[in-house]
């Protein structure tokens, strides 16, 4: 498996939900996953596909530079994600909070995971891209692509 297989797997989808690791692997230039995340984000940037993520992702991505006191990296990452073409960052609002409760009740997943899945469902994503295999088989829709399957 690899970039070509991931590219083929992405073909049917028009609205992707990007879990945190897609963005953190990309920003950290992960040696195993960066080529996969670059493909995904290039497709989003070029408007081949649109993407969603949540403010939970933003908070998670900003945590590492905040832990080491790197204010510049926090500001740069925030600016990068907030202005990334064709990427919408979904806030946790009342409708999403209610959907999260249902997802947690149905899947028994942790709160951050349930927020991500609920946001994808509520906002009509065709596919969730993650590297969290624990999500597999926990919900019927949207489709799930796990990065590890393409490395």
Beta strands, then each sheet from edge to edge (+ up, - down):
strand 1: 15-18
strand 2: 50-54
strand 3: 87-90
strand 4: 127-130
strand 5: 143-146
sheet 1: 3+ 2+ 1+ 4+ 5+
end
